[in-house]
Amino acid sequence: ILHGGLQKIHAGKTINQILWCKQHNHCGAAADDDCVNKNAERLYKTRFGLRLRACGEHPQAADSVGINVYRMRYAGVLISGFLGGVGGLAYVIPSVQTWNFEVGVAGTGFLALAVMIFGQWKPFNIFGAAMFFAVFKSLANIADSTFLAQLHWSSNIYNMMPFVASMVILAFTSKNSMAPKAEGIPYDKGSR
C-alpha cells in the first residue's frame, strides 16, 4: 500500500538516501498524505473496498447480492492485523539509539481508539485526528526546549496532555460518532 507512494516520492534515490530522508522527517508528510489518499481511494472506489464496507454496514444485504461475507470479514481482520503489526514496529524498531522496554506502549492503544472514534471511521478524519494527538504527544518531548519551559510545569503534565485532550474531545464527539453498524456483531447467515 505504502510502497507505491514511496516509489513516486523517492524515485531515483538510493536506500541510504531514503532512510536518511525518513529519519530526518523529509518527505514524511508527503508520503503519509499520499498513503491516506490511496487507501481512501481503495476503500471508497474499488470493488474490494466497497464490498468490505458493505459487509461492515449491513452483512445480510451484502450476502443477498452474492458477496461472501465470511471471506470479506476475514480479509478485514487480516488487513487490520497487518496494519496493527506495522504500527507495532514503531516500538520494536525505534529511531532512537537506546530503548527502554519497561515503559511499554505508554497508553497509545487508548489514543488509537480515541483517534478512530474522533475520526468517525473515515480515513481523512482519522489522519487529522492522529495529527492532532501527535502534536500533543510531541509536546512532551520538546517542552523543555520551547517557550513552554517558562511555565515550569513538570514533564508529567505534558505527558498527560494527549489523554486529557482525548477525553475532552470524546466527551463532545462520541455521541455523533457513527461506527459501522455491524461492528462487533458476529454474522449469522440465517438471521435476516
C-alpha positions in Angstrom: 0.0 0.0 0.0 2.7 2.5 1.1 5.2 1.1 -1.3 3.7 2.6 -4.5 3.5 6.1 -2.9 7.1 5.9 -1.7 8.3 4.9 -5.1 6.9 8.0 -6.6 8.3 10.3 -4.0 11.7 8.6 -3.7 12.3 7.8 -7.4 16.0 7.6 -8.3 17.3 7.7 -4.7 19.4 5.0 -3.1 18.2 3.2 0.0 20.6 5.2 2.2 19.2 8.4 0.9 15.6 7.2 1.5 16.4 6.1 5.1 18.1 9.4 5.8 15.2 11.3 4.4 12.7 9.3 6.5 14.9 9.6 9.6 15.2 13.4 9.4 11.4 13.7 8.5 11.9 15.0 5.0 9.2 13.8 2.6 7.4 12.1 5.5 4.3 14.2 5.4 4.0 13.8 1.6 4.3 10.0 1.9 1.7 9.9 4.7 -0.7 12.1 2.8 -0.2 10.1 -0.3 -0.8 6.9 1.7 -4.0 8.3 3.1 -5.2 9.3 -0.3 -4.5 6.0 -1.9 -6.1 4.0 0.9 -9.2 6.2 0.9 -9.5 5.7 -2.8 -9.1 1.9 -2.3 -11.8 1.9 0.4 -14.3 4.1 -1.4 -13.8 3.5 -5.1 -12.6 -0.1 -5.6 -14.7 -3.2 -5.8 -13.0 -4.8 -2.8 -13.3 -1.6 -0.6 -17.0 -1.2 -1.4 -17.6 -4.8 -0.6 -15.6 -4.6 2.6 -17.6 -1.6 3.7 -20.9 -3.2 2.8 -20.0 -6.2 5.0 -19.4 -3.9 7.9 -22.5 -1.9 7.5 -25.1 -4.5 6.6 -23.8 -8.0 6.1 -27.2 -9.5 5.3 -27.7 -7.1 2.3 -24.2 -7.8 1.1 -24.9 -11.6 1.3 -28.1 -11.1 -0.6 -26.2 -9.8 -3.6 -23.7 -12.7 -3.6 -20.8 -11.3 -1.5 -19.1 -13.9 0.7 -19.4 -12.1 4.0 -17.2 -14.5 5.9 -14.3 -14.1 3.4 -14.6 -10.3 3.4 -14.6 -10.2 7.2 -11.6 -12.4 7.4 -9.9 -10.2 4.8 -10.7 -7.2 7.0 -9.3 -8.8 10.1 -6.1 -9.8 8.3 -5.6 -6.3 6.9 -6.2 -4.7 10.3 -3.9 -7.2 12.0 -1.2 -6.5 9.4 -1.6 -2.7 9.9 -1.5 -3.2 13.7 1.7 -5.1 13.3 3.2 -2.4 11.2 2.2 0.1 13.9 3.8 -2.1 16.5 7.1 -1.9 14.6 7.3 1.7 15.9 8.1 0.2 19.3 10.3 -2.7 18.1 12.4 -0.7 15.7 12.8 2.7 17.3 14.5 5.6 15.7 16.5 6.3 18.9 19.8 4.7 19.9 18.6 3.3 23.2 15.2 1.8 24.0 13.6 1.1 27.4 11.1 -1.8 27.1 10.0 -1.3 30.7 7.8 1.6 29.7 5.8 -0.3 27.2 3.5 1.4 24.8 2.5 4.1 27.3 -1.2 4.2 26.5 -1.1 4.6 22.8 -3.7 1.9 22.4 -6.2 4.2 24.2 -5.2 7.0 21.9 -5.6 4.8 18.9 -9.2 4.0 19.9 -9.8 7.7 20.6 -8.5 8.5 17.1 -10.9 6.0 15.5 -13.9 7.4 17.4 -12.9 11.0 16.9 -12.2 10.3 13.2 -15.6 8.6 12.8 -14.1 5.7 10.9 -13.2 7.9 7.9 -9.6 7.9 6.6 -9.1 11.7 6.2 -10.8 12.4 9.6 -8.6 9.7 11.2 -5.5 11.2 9.7 -6.4 14.6 11.0 -7.2 13.2 14.5 -3.9 11.3 14.5 -2.0 14.5 13.6 -3.9 16.4 16.4 -2.9 13.9 19.0 0.6 13.7 17.6 1.0 17.4 18.4 0.1 16.9 22.0 2.3 13.8 22.2 5.3 15.6 20.8 4.8 18.5 23.2 6.0 16.2 26.0 9.3 15.6 24.1 10.0 19.3 23.2 8.5 21.1 26.1 11.9 21.8 27.8 13.3 23.5 24.7 10.4 25.8 23.8 8.6 28.7 25.3 6.7 26.1 27.4 9.7 25.8 29.6 8.9 29.3 31.0 5.8 27.7 32.7 8.0 25.5 34.9 5.5 22.6 34.6 6.5 19.0 35.2 7.0 16.8 32.2 4.3 14.6 33.5 1.7 17.3 32.8 2.9 17.3 29.1 2.8 13.5 29.1 -0.9 13.6 30.3 -2.0 16.2 27.6 -2.9 13.7 24.8 -5.0 11.7 27.2 -6.8 14.7 28.7 -7.4 16.1 25.2 -8.8 12.7 24.1 -11.2 12.5 27.0 -12.4 16.1 26.4 -12.8 15.6 22.7 -14.5 12.2 23.1 -16.9 13.7 25.6 -18.1 16.1 22.9 -17.8 14.0 19.8 -18.6 10.4 20.7 -22.4 11.0 20.7 -22.3 11.8 17.0 -19.8 9.1 16.1 -21.1 6.6 13.5 -19.3 3.2 13.8 -20.1 0.6 11.2 -23.5 -0.8 12.2 -22.4 -4.5 12.2 -19.1 -3.9 14.0 -18.5 -6.5 16.7 -21.7 -8.4 15.8 -21.0 -12.0 14.5 -22.5 -12.6 11.2 -25.2 -15.3 11.2 -26.4 -16.2 7.7 -29.8 -17.4 9.0 -30.7 -14.2 10.9 -32.2 -12.0 8.2 
